[in-house]
Amino acid sequence: MAKELNGAELAGFIKERQAKQVRALRQAHKIIPKLAIIMTPKANEVIGVYVNGKRTYGEDILIETVVHVCEQGQIIAAIEQFNADESVQGIIVQLPLDHPADTDAIMNTIAPEKDVDGLGVYAGYQSATADAINWLCSGYGVELQNAKIVIVGQGRLVGKPLTAMWQAAGYDITPIDVETENQADVLQQADVIVSAAGVPRLITAASVKQGAIVIDAGTTSENGTVVGDVDDTVRERLDVSITPKRGGVGPLTIAVLFDHVIQACLKKAN
């Protein structure tokens, strides 16, 4: 069995610290942290799973989480309402949208100081998922400085912001997408693979070299089940370190998201 990079375990420790911070905000500063989540009625199973996870996490640490469901044409108005609401410190819009062409206009409407998902052009925070992958690597002592890193998929949620973040840190990054030739050869040279393509079983055992670290950040719905990018044959190998099917990057992304809400509250308190 492969060595497991368990994000849920790390998130558990982070949650304890966050709960103490929220209690202090409520008691010492009379600030009630609040996150607004906006989603459309057509949200798929993947979105539903993550929204429920965020709502539960917020309840656990006493951050109020409001889920606002509306048609895509009403999202900008909803964002503007939450922008103006001083009791709301964080706003996120669940992606993908029904009509993705409007994504930039919608995400850039969120006030930068409330864009806790970090997806708008002017966001005051890093991408929550990219930050989560950083936390995962740090928590398990993954060496990035001298590693050959391949990031699969260049979507706005994970691949694109993570590539920008790690390139800025000076890491050796090779981003690949559907147009990249000889993908298998590129993957086989990687010390660290982060896959965020949303393509089930894209990363197979034959694609991964001995001793590699594999972070599965891809999610899609297949027959009503949320699945990642990595094939089970990779997890059957003894010589790799890999995120589990459940409890990998997702729980840490939620932890980062709420950490950004807490940071927003602390800025207000100070």
ABEGO torsion letter per residue (X at the ends): XBBBBBAAAAAAAAAAAAAAAAAAAAAAAGBBBBBBBBBBAABBAAAAAAAAAAAAAAAAAGBBBBBBBBBAAAAAAAAAAAAABAABABBBBBOBBABAAAAAAAAAABBAAABAAGABAABABBBAAAAAAAAAAAAAGBBAAABBBBBBEABAAAAAAAAAAAAAAGBBBBBBBAABBGAAAAAAABABBBBAAGBBGABBAAABBBGBBBBBABBBBBGGBBBBABBAAAAABAABBBBBABGBAAAAAAAAAAAAAAAAAAAAAX
